[in-house]
Each structure stands twice: as C-alpha cells, then as structure tokens.
Amino acid sequence: MTSGLPCPICEGPDRRGSLERSLRVLAVDDEAPALEDLVYLLRSDPRIAHVEAVTDATKALRVLHRAMDAGQPLDAVFLDIRMPGLDGLDLARVLSRFAQPPPVVFVTAHQQPAVEAFELKALDYLLKPVRPERLAESVHRIVHEVWDSKTATEPATPAPAQPANSTPPEMGDEVIPVELGGVTRFIRLADIRYVEAHGDYARLHTATGSGLVRAALNGLEERWRSAGFVRIHRSHLVSLGHIDELRLEDGHLSVTIGGAVLPVSRRHARHLRQLLVRRARPTPVAGQPAGALQPRNGLGS
C-alpha cells in the first residue's frame, strides 16, 4: 500500500536524491492496533526512511531528546490526542517550546479537539481510520516544512514580482478547521470570502457555506492582513479579492461579496476606498507600449 501521490518539490534530479526516502518520523498512540496501522502506512510512503513508534507521551519525549542529542532530530511527529497521562495536546504544547519544534500531525478518532489542535499550530489533523491518500497529503506538507528549513540559511533567490492584489501562496494554502453542525470541516484561507463576528467565535463564509472558529475578529484581522483581508465594520472582515461591488446609497457605504451585502462603517470607509483604488490601479500589459494600461478586476474601468 503506497501513497501514490506526487511530491512536487521532490521532483527533479537535484532534489529527489536529497529528500526521497529521507524523512525520519515518530508515531505516538496508546492503542497498539492503531499504532501498527499507522506505522505500516508511514513505512509504505516512499518519502519516509525511518519510523519510530511509542505508546505514550513520556516515551515520545525520550525518543525526541535522544534523536536531538545524536544530532539527528526527527522531522515530524504523528500524534494521537486521547492518551492516558500526558495527552496529545499536552505533548504538542511541550514540543512548541523546543528551540526547533518538529511539525505535529494529529491522528485521532475525535473531531472535537480540531480547533484547539490548530491553535497549537498543528501541521495537519487526520481522522481515524486513516486513508492512505490523506496521509500522503500530510507527508507532502512535512516535506515542504523540511525543505523550507533546509533552505532557510541558503542565499535567497529573488522571487518573481507578485501582483498587488494577489494572496501570498503560503497564506492562501493555510487550512482552517471550522465547526458546522457538530462536524469539523477544513477550508483554505484563499476560499474565505468574508468573516462575521459571533461573540467569542467568528463565522467564516465561503462560496459553498460557512462555519465557526473560536477566534476573535481582531486576532484574525492581524493574522490575515498580509493575505488581503481588511476590517470594514466591527462585525465584518472581508477578503479584498472577493469584493464584487462597492455601493454608496443614501450616504451609507457597503460592499457586495457573492450576493451578500455588508455594511462599511464610517471609520473604515476611507481605508477601504484607498485599498480598492490601489488594487484597481492599471498595470502595463505585456507586448503593449508603456502608455497602454489595463484595469484590474474591472474596478478601474
């Protein structure tokens, strides 16, 4: 049983040799059958060279410290949540205090702790029984983490210029767990159109529905600002890239996003206008004279 999914950053002669069969991971689960199944799947993945397996958090810490002392820190930890003694969330908190915390992938039969797990910056959250293709996605993310850490000290190659209205790729790929009718769904940041305050929670709206996360709007505003989100009202945070229309009726400003009409408060109106004008600023079109310009998204026409 193999993952069968390609790993883009492992492709090519210069990278495949350094990352293929190079990952060293730790699996932690107090239930022997579940641990055996997970270890089997991990060892079946062509990107994983070595799998350590333990049945509790205390043993996991010993293995992690031993690996660090040997100068061969483990690349990731696949971690059950509900275990006797120190549970998976407790262990993740301990790992977060490491100088170089290993990426954590939670593997559990329970959906409820998903939000707390991602608040601990979990790399992924897998539900049992684990599907091979879903596990392969997690390994793919680990490979990215490892590659990024290996290249962090190398001279940076200038990145291609990004359009002013684009979302940074690493931000758009962020996955957020949301609660919907007792079920945890996972949505991409790039798919979120707007966010609505709901007391201690925030409701994230996409083209296909909405879901709740336990987070304050102020915190999301700060965290997602670089991804193109802007506050327009004390109750709303919107993605600039999803705004369809800006309206002014009877002295009241509003935006239209996918059919929803959201009010813009006076204190946020000027900043929003400035951002939209900046996004609508025309840019040169390849192959045309320098004076020939083209508006973006129709906002500049």
NUVO-799956 format. One line per field, with one value per residue: x, y, z of N, C-alpha, C in turn; residue in three letters. Coordinates in Angstrom, 3 decimals, decimal comma. Layout:
// NUVO-799956
n.X: (X;...)
n.Y: (Y;...)
n.Z: (Z;...)
ca.X: (X;...)
ca.Y: (Y;...)
ca.Z: (Z;...)
c.X: (X;...)
c.Y: (Y;...)
c.Z: (Z;...)
resn: (ALA;...)
END
This chain:
// NUVO-799956
n.X: (0,857;0,822;1,400;1,063;0,776;2,112;5,034;5,684;7,997;9,875;10,534;12,673;16,196;17,988;16,754;15,324;17,106;17,952;15,716;13,967;13,009;14,040;12,899;12,477;10,426;8,139;5,747;2,967;0,825;-1,484;-2,939;-2,366;-3,177;-4,001;-1,639;0,077;-1,148;-0,804;1,987;2,562;1,420;2,940;5,523;5,136;5,188;7,073;8,660;9,493;12,004;12,534;10,782;9,861;8,180;6,026;4,167;3,223;3,242;5,420;7,425;7,689;8,863;11,349;12,410;12,524;14,323;16,593;17,131;17,727;20,012;21,724;22,199;20,449;17,670;14,163;11,916;9,152;6,135;3,651;0,688;-1,465;-4,428;-6,115;-4,854;-3,718;-2,490;-0,123;-1,619;-2,155;-2,461;-1,286;1,351;1,956;2,002;4,272;6,209;6,070;7,644;10,197;13,411;13,555;10,786;9,325;7,265;3,821;1,459;-1,756;-3,409;-6,364;-9,463;-11,356;-13,258;-13,742;-11,498;-10,245;-10,106;-8,650;-6,319;-5,288;-4,885;-2,635;-0,861;-0,751;0,384;-1,262;-4,404;-5,625;-8,225;-9,166;-10,458;-7,291;-6,867;-4,880;-4,336;-4,938;-3,090;-0,823;-1,013;-0,427;2,234;3,327;3,097;4,854;7,262;7,518;7,900;10,332;11,997;11,867;13,109;15,647;16,565;16,530;18,800;20,206;21,397;19,011;16,882;15,819;12,372;9,701;7,935;4,957;1,523;-0,177;-2,645;-2,622;-2,764;-0,363;1,224;1,823;0,127;-2,436;-2,664;-3,065;-4,825;-7,918;-9,682;-13,155;-16,256;-19,259;-22,433;-21,725;-19,797;-16,441;-15,006;-12,541;-11,140;-9,662;-7,705;-7,669;-10,161;-11,977;-14,433;-15,566;-15,598;-17,505;-18,354;-19,194;-19,852;-17,753;-16,795;-15,997;-17,529;-16,785;-17,156;-17,656;-17,837;-19,377;-20,634;-20,647;-18,829;-17,903;-15,238;-13,294;-12,346;-11,233;-12,319;-10,502;-8,028;-7,937;-7,955;-5,434;-3,782;-4,400;-3,980;-1,880;-2,705;-4,620;-6,951;-9,319;-10,617;-13,930;-15,983;-17,144;-18,131;-17,386;-14,981;-13,291;-12,299;-10,319;-9,953;-12,293;-14,323;-17,061;-18,452;-18,698;-20,781;-22,655;-25,249;-27,748;-25,959;-24,722;-22,192;-21,415;-20,379;-20,487;-20,383;-20,301;-23,148;-23,905;-24,565;-22,674;-22,301;-20,277;-18,474;-18,181;-15,664;-14,001;-14,280;-12,694;-10,131;-10,726;-11,582;-9,152;-7,556;-8,949;-8,786;-6,048;-5,716;-7,106;-5,565;-4,238;-2,173;0,774;0,400;1,784;3,636;2,451;2,676;4,411;2,643;0,186;-2,406;-4,090;-7,019;-7,505;-9,515;-11,785;-12,321;-11,123;-12,271)
n.Y: (-1,194;2,011;5,599;6,968;9,588;12,447;14,341;17,518;19,110;17,216;16,439;16,181;15,912;17,191;17,453;15,200;13,214;14,177;14,338;12,205;9,268;10,180;11,232;11,201;10,026;10,152;8,102;8,189;6,544;5,197;2,921;-0,219;-1,612;0,563;2,026;0,243;0,085;2,738;2,973;1,093;2,303;4,650;3,638;2,661;4,807;6,386;8,545;8,425;7,409;6,332;5,137;5,738;4,278;4,708;4,286;6,190;9,623;10,288;8,445;9,270;11,823;11,052;9,681;11,769;13,591;11,973;11,621;14,262;14,705;13,010;14,379;14,035;15,068;14,289;14,517;14,931;14,527;12,158;12,137;10,835;11,990;11,518;10,084;8,182;9,821;12,189;13,810;14,025;16,748;18,038;17,134;18,319;20,993;21,005;20,372;22,657;24,414;23,761;24,608;24,226;23,270;20,138;19,470;18,789;16,283;15,549;12,528;11,081;9,754;11,534;14,451;16,778;18,111;19,553;22,349;23,373;21,951;23,076;25,622;25,189;25,187;22,917;20,874;19,293;17,450;14,413;12,057;8,987;5,954;6,126;7,279;6,222;8,082;10,469;10,565;10,751;13,376;14,744;13,958;15,151;17,851;17,853;17,378;19,793;21,482;20,500;20,947;23,743;24,409;23,410;25,059;27,521;28,875;29,263;31,379;33,698;33,428;35,846;36,397;36,060;39,007;39,756;40,282;43,208;42,633;40,017;36,977;35,896;32,820;30,946;31,800;31,621;28,873;28,067;26,083;25,960;24,759;24,396;24,557;22,931;22,237;20,323;18,934;18,872;20,792;21,420;24,233;26,243;29,181;30,917;30,518;31,788;34,222;36,294;37,295;36,941;38,347;36,493;36,666;35,028;33,647;33,311;33,518;31,949;32,615;31,018;30,213;27,964;27,669;28,092;28,294;27,913;29,271;29,301;32,210;35,602;38,498;40,595;39,326;37,647;39,568;40,774;38,581;37,761;39,911;40,266;38,526;39,804;40,525;42,757;44,975;46,055;46,768;46,683;44,167;42,711;41,224;41,303;39,688;41,270;40,451;39,162;40,973;42,152;44,456;47,928;49,968;53,038;54,312;56,514;57,838;55,789;53,389;50,272;46,852;44,340;40,897;37,979;38,007;38,682;41,543;43,800;46,065;49,047;50,669;54,136;54,767;52,931;53,318;55,115;53,948;51,496;52,362;53,430;51,122;49,633;51,318;51,265;48,591;48,592;50,054;50,631;48,375;47,799;46,053;43,135;43,342;45,630;49,177;51,337;53,229;52,069;50,827;48,603;48,004;46,371;43,607;44,955;47,082;49,429;50,512)
n.Z: (0,000;-1,036;-1,075;-3,524;-4,383;-6,020;-5,164;-5,485;-4,802;-4,569;-7,023;-9,867;-10,601;-8,849;-6,420;-5,691;-4,872;-2,404;-0,747;-1,149;0,472;2,909;5,198;8,727;11,159;13,992;15,543;17,662;19,786;22,050;21,616;20,475;17,986;16,340;16,274;14,983;12,453;11,573;11,528;9,560;7,270;7,145;6,710;4,218;2,584;0,066;0,722;3,291;5,445;7,946;10,792;14,053;16,832;19,559;22,668;24,439;25,703;27,330;26,643;24,035;24,300;25,313;23,123;21,228;22,456;22,582;19,883;19,149;20,714;19,431;17,185;15,102;14,660;14,721;11,936;12,045;14,012;14,455;16,038;18,465;20,177;22,503;25,156;27,991;30,985;30,069;27,486;23,868;23,112;25,278;24,987;22,534;23,285;24,890;22,964;21,428;22,752;22,188;20,826;18,073;17,055;16,128;13,253;13,872;13,390;14,036;14,810;15,111;16,469;17,039;16,430;17,815;19,176;17,154;16,576;18,777;18,354;15,981;16,887;18,291;16,314;14,668;12,002;10,476;10,587;11,100;10,688;12,179;10,745;9,154;5,899;3,165;1,037;2,253;4,308;2,765;1,865;4,207;4,604;2,396;3,116;5,255;3,941;2,579;4,801;5,778;3,565;3,428;5,846;5,392;3,391;4,482;5,364;3,079;0,347;-0,676;-3,497;-5,747;-5,782;-8,200;-9,197;-7,447;-8,217;-7,044;-5,943;-5,182;-3,209;-0,891;-1,690;0,393;2,370;1,245;1,068;3,616;5,954;7,602;10,395;10,736;12,550;11,849;12,356;14,312;13,012;11,904;9,438;6,881;5,516;2,925;3,327;1,160;0,072;1,638;1,834;3,411;6,905;9,820;12,936;15,850;18,778;20,986;18,910;15,369;12,219;9,262;5,907;2,826;-0,717;-0,711;1,727;5,339;8,472;11,966;13,936;16,895;17,641;17,885;16,069;15,879;16,228;13,956;11,971;12,290;11,854;9,229;7,607;5,737;3,822;2,416;3,732;5,201;7,650;7,725;9,274;12,672;12,944;10,723;8,584;5,546;2,462;0,198;-2,426;-3,055;-3,220;-4,964;-5,575;-4,791;-2,977;-2,688;-1,068;-0,165;1,467;2,823;2,918;1,364;0,706;-1,834;-1,811;-3,367;-3,532;-0,964;0,971;2,684;5,377;5,513;7,907;8,940;10,010;8,793;6,108;4,502;4,472;3,243;0,685;-0,272;-0,420;-2,355;-4,571;-4,949;-5,645;-8,023;-9,644;-12,836;-14,741;-16,771;-19,874;-21,204;-24,182;-25,111;-25,709;-23,359;-22,440;-22,676;-20,818;-18,495;-16,656;-13,413;-12,514;-13,251;-11,585;-12,104;-14,318)
ca.X: (0,000;1,649;0,621;0,706;0,623;3,397;5,536;6,276;9,329;10,829;10,782;13,897;17,369;18,739;16,043;14,823;18,118;18,145;14,526;13,307;13,407;14,925;12,200;12,506;9,245;7,740;4,312;2,621;-0,566;-1,534;-3,640;-1,430;-3,629;-3,967;-0,235;0,619;-1,681;-0,178;3,391;2,560;1,168;4,084;6,653;4,796;5,366;8,447;9,425;9,851;13,105;12,590;9,630;9,902;6,823;5,915;2,773;2,789;3,924;6,704;8,378;7,907;9,842;12,660;12,882;12,836;15,553;17,701;17,438;18,392;21,352;22,535;22,353;19,537;16,295;13,097;11,320;7,745;5,508;2,254;0,341;-2,838;-4,796;-6,605;-3,977;-3,621;-1,377;0,084;-2,286;-1,504;-2,443;-0,268;2,661;2,161;2,384;5,677;7,025;6,076;8,673;11,504;14,061;13,102;9,702;9,017;5,876;2,945;0,240;-2,614;-4,115;-7,320;-10,822;-12,257;-13,249;-13,936;-10,312;-9,571;-9,817;-7,543;-5,125;-4,732;-4,385;-1,273;-0,101;-0,587;0,570;-2,426;-5,305;-6,155;-9,225;-9,097;-9,294;-6,513;-6,827;-3,527;-4,184;-4,958;-1,789;0,157;-1,069;0,304;3,666;3,684;3,287;6,084;8,376;7,649;8,483;11,740;12,706;11,973;14,108;16,968;16,969;16,365;20,087;20,825;21,116;17,660;16,738;14,735;11,102;9,021;7,062;3,575;0,562;-0,533;-3,886;-2,527;-2,558;0,869;0,873;1,860;-1,041;-3,630;-2,709;-3,362;-6,073;-8,540;-10,784;-14,363;-17,330;-20,512;-23,389;-21,062;-18,784;-15,309;-14,598;-11,281;-11,244;-8,472;-7,827;-7,950;-11,566;-12,827;-14,874;-15,631;-15,687;-18,529;-18,190;-20,273;-19,452;-16,389;-16,469;-16,075;-18,093;-16,067;-18,063;-17,069;-18,852;-20,189;-21,247;-19,941;-18,541;-17,414;-13,954;-13,198;-11,319;-11,731;-12,138;-9,271;-6,901;-7,931;-7,582;-3,979;-3,128;-4,665;-3,832;-0,986;-3,400;-5,595;-8,184;-9,400;-11,788;-14,823;-17,024;-16,793;-18,627;-17,024;-13,652;-13,533;-11,177;-10,378;-10,038;-13,644;-15,298;-17,622;-19,020;-18,706;-22,013;-22,948;-26,678;-28,256;-24,859;-24,208;-21,311;-21,481;-19,705;-21,194;-19,486;-21,047;-24,564;-24,103;-24,310;-22,122;-22,122;-18,937;-18,612;-17,517;-14,257;-13,226;-14,608;-11,588;-9,066;-11,187;-11,513;-7,743;-7,084;-9,589;-8,203;-4,704;-5,861;-7,648;-4,621;-3,894;-0,807;1,141;0,112;2,933;3,507;1,863;3,532;4,426;1,484;-1,051;-2,679;-5,294;-7,503;-7,610;-10,799;-12,891;-12,529;-10,566;-12,921)
ca.Y: (0,000;3,205;6,831;7,193;10,993;13,073;15,382;18,454;19,601;16,112;16,125;16,753;15,190;17,856;17,448;13,873;12,468;14,677;14,242;10,912;8,317;10,859;11,683;10,374;10,480;9,458;7,840;8,037;6,136;4,229;1,729;-0,972;-1,831;1,831;2,376;-0,657;0,505;3,996;2,693;0,408;3,291;5,558;2,926;2,421;6,039;6,422;9,692;8,198;6,463;5,689;5,407;5,328;4,111;4,606;4,193;7,281;10,894;10,283;7,735;10,109;12,859;10,413;9,424;13,052;14,127;11,103;11,928;15,564;14,548;12,316;15,252;13,600;15,332;13,730;15,527;15,171;13,648;11,796;12,095;10,628;13,034;10,994;9,059;8,321;10,657;13,345;13,510;14,561;18,213;18,418;16,897;19,340;22,229;20,835;20,437;24,034;25,164;23,377;25,636;23,932;22,295;19,310;19,566;17,817;15,864;14,809;11,387;10,801;9,376;12,550;15,704;17,936;18,905;20,059;23,779;23,540;21,394;24,042;26,756;24,792;25,219;21,586;20,897;18,645;16,780;13,251;11,278;7,533;5,267;6,990;6,882;6,394;9,303;11,608;10,556;11,223;14,839;15,192;13,765;16,195;19,090;17,705;17,562;21,239;22,032;20,101;21,659;25,149;24,537;23,138;26,160;28,795;29,558;29,443;32,693;33,768;33,746;36,830;35,816;36,851;40,040;39,341;41,358;43,857;42,108;38,579;36,446;35,112;31,406;30,229;32,197;31,069;27,437;27,770;25,351;26,319;23,869;25,122;23,711;23,066;21,216;19,254;18,316;19,745;20,860;22,112;25,100;27,013;30,611;31,587;30,338;32,554;35,488;37,274;36,744;37,635;38,152;35,795;36,566;34,521;32,908;34,018;32,669;32,090;32,390;30,664;30,099;26,758;27,619;28,804;27,511;28,693;29,030;30,032;33,236;36,973;39,146;41,392;38,436;37,217;40,743;40,918;37,393;37,583;41,175;40,092;37,706;40,634;40,733;44,107;45,218;47,072;47,029;45,972;42,790;42,067;41,249;40,818;39,460;42,253;39,774;38,633;42,061;42,299;45,781;48,914;50,755;54,190;54,579;57,343;58,184;54,596;52,595;48,823;46,043;43,130;39,752;36,762;38,165;39,245;42,978;44,035;47,497;49,571;51,748;55,377;54,777;52,045;53,607;55,743;52,956;50,526;53,005;53,527;49,789;49,240;52,145;50,753;47,324;48,851;50,851;49,903;47,874;47,606;44,761;42,674;43,466;46,906;50,310;51,661;54,033;51,305;50,263;47,776;47,962;45,069;43,184;45,821;48,147;50,687;50,950)
ca.Z: (0,000;-1,150;-1,139;-4,913;-4,722;-6,340;-4,273;-6,424;-4,504;-4,623;-8,416;-10,418;-10,151;-7,800;-5,160;-5,369;-4,144;-1,051;0,078;-1,293;1,496;3,854;6,383;9,940;11,881;15,212;15,671;19,080;20,003;23,156;21,164;19,633;16,596;15,606;16,074;13,949;11,151;11,195;11,189;8,262;6,227;7,066;6,092;2,809;1,827;-0,460;1,217;4,689;5,586;9,261;11,654;15,450;17,343;21,017;23,096;25,318;25,502;28,044;25,780;22,853;24,663;25,414;21,753;20,595;23,050;22,175;18,484;19,108;21,278;18,431;16,021;14,044;15,124;13,888;11,055;12,343;14,999;14,215;17,449;18,929;21,142;23,772;25,720;29,444;31,432;29,198;26,218;22,676;23,139;26,265;24,388;21,500;23,979;25,284;21,750;20,925;23,476;21,672;20,006;16,716;17,245;14,954;12,820;14,517;12,699;14,954;14,231;16,170;16,076;17,572;15,687;18,682;19,527;15,964;16,668;19,716;17,729;15,040;17,668;18,666;15,056;14,085;10,549;9,866;11,525;10,401;11,415;12,032;10,194;8,267;4,494;2,627;0,245;3,174;4,978;1,783;1,869;5,388;4,346;1,431;3,873;6,039;3,007;2,393;6,018;5,825;2,503;3,828;6,904;4,827;2,516;5,189;5,510;1,769;-0,236;-1,244;-4,915;-5,883;-6,217;-9,216;-8,631;-7,285;-8,412;-5,778;-5,385;-5,018;-1,876;-0,829;-1,824;1,649;3,149;0,611;1,286;5,020;6,135;8,872;10,779;11,145;13,068;11,112;12,778;15,048;12,146;11,603;8,041;6,691;4,353;2,606;3,571;-0,111;-0,283;2,550;1,240;4,492;8,254;10,596;14,376;16,552;20,175;21,134;17,691;14,094;11,163;8,003;4,777;1,536;-1,775;-0,506;3,042;6,392;9,669;13,087;14,588;18,161;17,436;17,859;14,781;15,936;16,007;12,557;11,178;12,374;11,298;7,803;6,878;4,585;2,820;1,716;4,491;5,757;8,501;7,171;10,272;13,903;12,841;9,464;7,979;4,184;1,558;-0,887;-3,713;-3,288;-3,300;-6,308;-5,831;-3,710;-3,171;-1,839;-1,165;0,929;2,351;3,503;2,065;1,571;-0,317;-2,229;-1,954;-3,664;-3,250;0,378;1,072;4,011;5,643;5,788;8,882;8,552;10,419;7,915;4,713;3,770;4,270;2,250;-0,628;-0,669;-0,802;-3,606;-5,642;-5,177;-6,371;-9,353;-10,419;-14,055;-14,890;-18,177;-20,468;-21,976;-25,623;-25,480;-25,376;-21,936;-22,076;-22,766;-19,499;-18,399;-15,280;-12,801;-11,949;-13,625;-10,613;-12,574;-15,550)
c.X: (0,886;0,784;0,175;0,596;1,982;3,766;6,292;7,693;10,346;11,203;12,047;15,115;18,069;18,049;15,611;15,832;18,243;16,929;13,802;13,874;14,332;14,236;12,295;11,393;8,978;6,224;4,006;1,136;-0,586;-2,254;-2,780;-1,923;-3,571;-2,529;0,382;0,144;-0,991;1,266;3,475;2,375;2,356;5,267;6,397;5,012;6,824;9,284;9,918;10,895;13,048;11,375;9,909;8,466;6,852;4,454;2,344;3,688;5,288;7,775;8,695;8,953;11,241;13,258;13,312;14,134;16,766;18,120;18,162;19,815;22,294;22,763;21,482;18,089;15,269;12,390;9,875;7,256;4,045;1,688;-1,154;-3,159;-5,177;-5,767;-3,936;-2,392;-1,294;-0,569;-1,595;-1,414;-1,396;1,131;2,963;2,571;3,845;6,585;7,122;7,150;10,080;12,084;13,665;12,022;9,483;7,568;5,049;1,724;-0,582;-3,355;-5,073;-8,670;-11,834;-12,122;-13,221;-12,663;-9,637;-9,185;-8,636;-6,239;-4,481;-4,287;-2,970;-0,368;0,210;-0,457;-0,644;-3,207;-5,990;-7,140;-9,046;-10,444;-8,597;-6,513;-5,434;-3,340;-4,197;-3,644;-0,710;0,166;-0,293;1,807;4,161;3,939;4,566;7,299;8,605;8,311;9,977;12,548;12,911;13,049;15,515;17,477;16,924;17,662;20,799;20,521;19,772;17,712;15,601;13,478;10,477;8,099;5,635;2,652;0,142;-1,762;-3,823;-2,344;-1,259;0,536;0,840;0,675;-2,304;-3,785;-3,016;-4,733;-6,617;-9,661;-11,975;-15,427;-18,619;-21,441;-22,741;-20,000;-17,685;-14,957;-13,291;-11,358;-9,946;-8,730;-8,220;-9,419;-12,508;-13,151;-14,945;-15,843;-16,656;-18,350;-19,427;-19,850;-18,004;-15,921;-16,463;-16,627;-17,391;-16,986;-17,274;-18,190;-19,804;-20,848;-20,444;-19,720;-17,901;-16,010;-13,948;-12,035;-11,976;-11,432;-10,848;-8,047;-6,794;-7,527;-6,067;-3,274;-3,244;-4,502;-2,982;-1,606;-4,516;-6,917;-8,157;-10,691;-12,633;-15,881;-16,608;-17,203;-18,149;-15,565;-13,818;-12,226;-11,309;-10,579;-11,407;-14,700;-15,757;-18,026;-18,922;-19,883;-22,073;-24,405;-27,128;-27,176;-24,254;-23,409;-21,452;-20,694;-20,574;-20,172;-20,343;-22,516;-24,864;-23,731;-23,890;-21,892;-20,667;-19,102;-17,819;-16,020;-13,377;-13,376;-13,402;-10,482;-9,462;-11,118;-10,075;-7,209;-7,669;-9,043;-6,810;-4,748;-6,324;-6,693;-4,168;-2,431;-0,501;0,829;1,285;2,652;2,888;2,815;3,393;3,198;0,171;-1,276;-3,988;-5,735;-7,565;-9,020;-11,953;-13,087;-12,029;-11,245;-14,078)
c.Y: (1,235;4,427;7,162;8,632;11,617;14,115;16,380;18,865;18,481;15,791;16,804;16,099;15,849;17,773;16,044;13,111;12,896;14,483;12,904;9,947;8,950;11,262;10,666;10,881;9,614;9,303;7,540;7,704;5,067;2,937;1,007;-1,191;-0,554;2,240;1,517;-0,255;1,777;3,781;2,014;1,404;4,232;4,891;2,613;3,658;6,162;7,580;9,506;7,091;5,696;6,110;4,861;5,222;3,930;4,703;5,271;8,502;10,934;9,593;8,572;11,182;12,278;10,185;10,720;13,635;13,295;11,402;13,268;15,473;13,878;13,167;14,864;13,810;14,769;14,846;15,847;14,164;13,435;11,388;11,873;11,695;12,442;9,800;9,249;9,130;11,914;13,056;14,217;16,070;18,718;18,254;17,948;20,669;22,169;20,993;21,868;24,882;24,769;24,523;25,476;22,858;21,453;19,529;18,451;17,562;15,057;13,713;10,878;10,389;10,442;13,873;16,925;18,740;19,590;21,527;24,030;23,030;22,394;25,319;26,482;24,683;23,821;21,699;20,290;17,904;15,649;12,503;9,793;7,013;6,123;6,433;7,149;7,698;10,546;11,707;11,085;12,744;15,391;15,072;14,824;17,521;19,034;17,927;19,043;21,885;21,734;20,853;23,126;25,336;24,308;24,312;27,516;29,580;29,760;30,830;32,689;34,124;34,731;36,178;36,681;37,858;39,526;40,526;41,922;43,255;40,613;38,209;35,673;33,635;30,679;30,581;31,572;29,582;27,072;27,113;25,635;25,332;24,690;24,132;23,988;21,922;20,053;18,531;19,326;19,652;21,636;22,919;25,880;28,492;31,351;31,483;31,158;33,911;36,599;36,560;37,607;37,320;37,488;35,594;36,147;33,764;33,845;33,038;32,978;31,713;32,086;30,580;28,941;26,684;28,418;27,888;28,390;28,281;29,840;31,010;34,599;37,610;39,963;40,540;37,972;38,367;40,909;39,782;37,320;38,863;40,995;39,219;38,482;40,808;42,109;44,245;46,311;47,513;46,283;44,500;42,046;42,311;40,647;40,589;40,415;41,593;39,240;39,723;42,246;43,738;46,641;49,852;51,940;54,559;55,354;57,649;57,008;53,745;51,113;48,125;44,826;42,034;38,509;36,844;38,729;40,717;43,283;45,527;47,844;50,741;52,971;55,343;53,917;52,412;54,144;54,741;51,936;51,116;53,066;52,185;49,353;50,038;51,629;49,452;47,537;49,631;50,066;49,517;47,657;46,197;44,374;42,824;44,769;48,025;50,657;52,450;53,285;50,566;49,499;47,724;46,526;44,845;44,108;46,991;49,479;51,202;51,874)
c.Z: (0,000;-1,315;-2,547;-5,321;-4,988;-5,300;-5,124;-6,072;-4,442;-6,066;-8,905;-9,824;-8,984;-6,453;-4,749;-4,530;-2,704;-0,159;-0,032;-0,261;2,523;5,149;7,521;10,846;13,107;15,230;17,132;19,201;21,088;22,768;20,131;18,206;15,758;15,311;14,982;12,565;10,666;10,767;9,824;7,116;6,054;6,372;4,624;1,947;1,370;0,061;2,648;4,805;6,899;10,095;13,052;15,933;18,853;21,420;24,083;25,133;26,176;27,215;24,537;23,138;24,764;24,028;21,073;21,134;22,642;20,741;18,361;19,642;20,292;17,185;14,851;14,499;14,157;13,125;11,389;13,373;14,613;15,566;17,698;19,978;22,497;24,214;27,231;29,842;30,599;27,851;25,057;22,647;24,128;25,672;23,323;22,126;24,422;24,063;21,224;21,611;23,054;20,852;18,544;16,807;15,990;14,541;13,460;13,641;13,694;14,204;15,301;15,607;16,453;16,821;16,597;18,963;18,338;16,073;17,600;19,125;16,777;15,732;18,166;17,450;14,525;12,572;9,846;10,948;10,773;11,287;11,124;11,527;9,126;6,849;3,925;1,853;1,136;3,936;4,037;1,706;3,059;5,182;3,367;2,151;4,701;5,152;2,754;3,603;6,078;4,774;2,872;4,892;6,373;3,998;3,211;5,271;4,177;1,227;-0,937;-2,723;-5,063;-6,439;-7,296;-8,549;-8,583;-7,574;-7,064;-5,145;-5,127;-3,558;-1,872;-0,851;-0,497;2,539;2,566;0,846;2,727;5,128;7,528;9,183;11,246;11,592;12,300;11,513;13,491;14,252;11,874;10,131;7,957;5,401;4,167;2,845;2,293;-0,512;0,597;1,934;2,290;5,818;9,058;12,080;14,972;18,007;20,298;19,900;16,479;13,063;9,849;6,855;3,505;0,501;-1,517;0,861;4,054;7,578;10,718;13,511;15,884;18,053;17,411;16,508;14,752;15,658;14,569;11,642;11,147;11,654;9,781;6,990;5,616;3,501;2,130;2,435;5,161;6,561;7,864;8,186;11,534;13,852;11,603;9,059;6,591;3,436;0,380;-2,247;-4,053;-3,372;-4,753;-6,612;-4,569;-3,960;-2,199;-2,064;0,065;1,959;3,092;2,512;2,404;0,469;-0,602;-2,469;-2,173;-3,322;-1,875;0,369;2,506;4,230;5,913;6,751;8,430;8,865;9,508;6,433;3,933;3,472;3,207;0,849;-1,140;-1,145;-2,138;-4,792;-5,979;-5,970;-7,804;-10,231;-11,638;-14,093;-16,359;-18,638;-21,363;-23,461;-26,073;-25,108;-23,899;-21,526;-22,118;-21,478;-19,485;-16,940;-14,769;-12,288;-12,257;-12,678;-11,131;-13,820;-15,278)
resn: (MET;THR;SER;GLY;LEU;PRO;CYS;PRO;ILE;CYS;GLU;GLY;PRO;ASP;ARG;ARG;GLY;SER;LEU;GLU;ARG;SER;LEU;ARG;VAL;LEU;ALA;VAL;ASP;ASP;GLU;ALA;PRO;ALA;LEU;GLU;ASP;LEU;VAL;TYR;LEU;LEU;ARG;SER;ASP;PRO;ARG;ILE;ALA;HIS;VAL;GLU;ALA;VAL;THR;ASP;ALA;THR;LYS;ALA;LEU;ARG;VAL;LEU;HIS;ARG;ALA;MET;ASP;ALA;GLY;GLN;PRO;LEU;ASP;ALA;VAL;PHE;LEU;ASP;ILE;ARG;MET;PRO;GLY;LEU;ASP;GLY;LEU;ASP;LEU;ALA;ARG;VAL;LEU;SER;ARG;PHE;ALA;GLN;PRO;PRO;PRO;VAL;VAL;PHE;VAL;THR;ALA;HIS;GLN;GLN;PRO;ALA;VAL;GLU;ALA;PHE;GLU;LEU;LYS;ALA;LEU;ASP;TYR;LEU;LEU;LYS;PRO;VAL;ARG;PRO;GLU;ARG;LEU;ALA;GLU;SER;VAL;HIS;ARG;ILE;VAL;HIS;GLU;VAL;TRP;ASP;SER;LYS;THR;ALA;THR;GLU;PRO;ALA;THR;PRO;ALA;PRO;ALA;GLN;PRO;ALA;ASN;SER;THR;PRO;PRO;GLU;MET;GLY;ASP;GLU;VAL;ILE;PRO;VAL;GLU;LEU;GLY;GLY;VAL;THR;ARG;PHE;ILE;ARG;LEU;ALA;ASP;ILE;ARG;TYR;VAL;GLU;ALA;HIS;GLY;ASP;TYR;ALA;ARG;LEU;HIS;THR;ALA;THR;GLY;SER;GLY;LEU;VAL;ARG;ALA;ALA;LEU;ASN;GLY;LEU;GLU;GLU;ARG;TRP;ARG;SER;ALA;GLY;PHE;VAL;ARG;ILE;HIS;ARG;SER;HIS;LEU;VAL;SER;LEU;GLY;HIS;ILE;ASP;GLU;LEU;ARG;LEU;GLU;ASP;GLY;HIS;LEU;SER;VAL;THR;ILE;GLY;GLY;ALA;VAL;LEU;PRO;VAL;SER;ARG;ARG;HIS;ALA;ARG;HIS;LEU;ARG;GLN;LEU;LEU;VAL;ARG;ARG;ALA;ARG;PRO;THR;PRO;VAL;ALA;GLY;GLN;PRO;ALA;GLY;ALA;LEU;GLN;PRO;ARG;ASN;GLY;LEU;GLY;SER)
END
